[in-house]
Every structure is written in structure tokens, then in C-alpha cells.
Amino acid sequence: MNVEGNGVTNVTSIDLRETLNDIINNFKISPESLSKITGVEKDLILDFANGKNDDLWYNNPASARIDIFNLIMLLSRQSQSIEDNERVMAVIQTLNHLFGISFETIALYANLNTEDVERFIHEPGSISIDKRFKLAVSSLFLHYICKQPEKSV
């Protein structure tokens, strides 16, 4: 990734096409799945991956480009360097900061004490693997529920 003098990342220097192909070919996430995740048509994803056009990046609104870029980066090999405990901490912090879900609520869903969640946030290794597993499963479940798109009635 290239950061220019003004601190702005030059997105064109990141090989999105190569990274996308790595996700499709090596991590086996199909263009159909990527389409469902992003809302971008499967054919547009395939054409971009195959070098037929740059529409995936340039012909989408800025917010969609950020979403596509973030998804590609999250699914890339670079994300494998993030430890599991860090991932769970990030989910818990998102639940807490973005959705206002308290540590107490997270603990209740995990059948743990609030202190266990607080200790995990400060030092992941301070709670047993069994508690970390319960915390991870419950946190991911809550995050999934919170991230569900609104359904029209």
C-alpha cells in the first residue's frame, strides 16, 4: 500500500485485482458469494478479476468503493496475521462502542461474569480457553444479530 506525502493512500497502488483473484482462487470464496456480500453484480466482479474492466472500482459510488476495498482487504492474506483473540476483542469493542452493548450483556450471553469480559479485553490470556471460546461464540452471534440489515415490514 502506498501512502503519499499528504497521508492519503493511493488505492491504485494496491493490486485489488490480484488480491481479489487470490480470494476467489485460493480462499475459495465464489464470485456469487462476493456478489451477495457486496451487492455488486457477479459478472462485474468476474470481469474485474479477469482484467476485462475496472468498473468494480471506478463506476461505484464512494461508499460502495470503500465497502468493496474493505471487504477485499479483510478477506486477503494480510488478515491472517491478526490473532484470534484480537479479532474477538475487536468484535466486543464494536458491540460496545458502536451498538452500545455492555460488557455485562455480553457476559450474560456467554454465561460468564462481567469481570471475565473485562479481563479478556485487558489481557486475553487471563481467562481460560473455555471462557474465551464462549466469549467468541456469543460475541460473534451478537455481532451477527446487530449487523443484520433492516427488513421492510
N, C-alpha and C positions, 0 to 999 in steps of 0.2 A: 504494500500500500504506500503510495507516495503522498507525503504531506508537504504542501507548498509553503512558502515563506509566511503567508498570512494565516497559517494553521488550518486551511481548508483542504480536505482530502480530495485529490484528483481521482475521481471514481474511474475515469477511463484508464488509469494505470493499473487497476485491479483487473485481472483477467476473469471477468464474470463468466464468460463462455466456457473457459477451461474448468472453472470451479463447478459450474452447472453440469457439465458433462461428467465430472468426477462424481457428483451426487447421483446422477442418473445411472451411470455405468458401474460404479464401484460400490456405492451405498444402496443401489437398487431401489431408489425412490422414483417411481414412474412419472412420466410427464402428466399422466392422468391425475395422479395424486397431487403433484405440484399445482396443477390447474385448480383442483378443488381447494387447496390451501390458499392460493393467491387470488383466485378469481380471474386469472389470466388464461385465455384460451389455450388448450393443449397444442394446437397447431402453431401458435405464436411461440410457445416455449420450445417446441421442436425445431422450428425454423431458426430461432436464435441459437439454439445449441448446435445446430448443423451449419451455422455460418451463413445462412441464406438471407438474414436481415438483422438489423439492430432494433427492431420495433419493440422488443421486450423492454428495453431500457428507455429509448428516446420518445416513444409515442404513448407513454402513460403519464398521468398526472404526477406531480412531485411526490404526493403522499404515497401513491402506488409504487413509485420507483424506490422510495425509502423502504417500504414493506418488502419488496422483491429483493433488494440489496441485503436487508437484514436477514431475511429467510435464507438466502444463499450463503451468507456468512455463518449463520447459526448451524446450518447443515453441513458446512465444509469440514475438512480435516482439521482446521485450526481449532474448532470447537472441542475436539477430542482431548486437547491439552488441559481443559478445565476439569478439575477433580469433582467427583460425585458430591462430596459434602458442600463444595462451593455452589454447585447447581441447586441443591436443596436450600441452602441459605438464601440464594437469590430468589427462589420461589417464595420462601417465607417472608422475605423482606418486601417483595412485590405485593403479596397478600396484605401485609401490614400497612405499608405506605400508600399503595395505590387504591386498595379496596377497603382499608380501614378494619381489616380483620385482626383482632387482638391475638397476642400470644396465648392468652387464656383460651380463646375459642379454638385455636389450632391445637393446643394441648388436649382439650376436651375431645376433639375428633380423633386424635391419635391415642386416646386413653393414657395420657401422660400427665405429669404435673407441669404447671406453668414454668416452674424453675428448670425443668428439663429442657424446655424450648429455649429459655433464656441462656442456659449454659451452652447449649448447642450453638447458638448464634455467636457467642463469645469464644468458644473453644469446642469445635465439633467432636474432638476425640474424648471430651469429658463425659459423654454419655455412652452407654453400651451400644453395640451394633444392632441389637434387637430394638432398642428405642429409636435409633437412627432410621431403621427400616420403617417402623411405624410412623415416624415423623415424615419421612419421604413420601410414603404412600398416601397418607392423609393430606399432606400439603399439595401434592400433585392433583389429588381428587378435588380439593377446594379450588385450586387454581383453574382446573378444567371447568368447574361449575361457574366460577366467576367470569371466565373468558368466553362463555357461550354467547353467541350473538342473540340480540333480542329477537324474539319470534313475534310476528304480527298476529294479532288476535282476530 
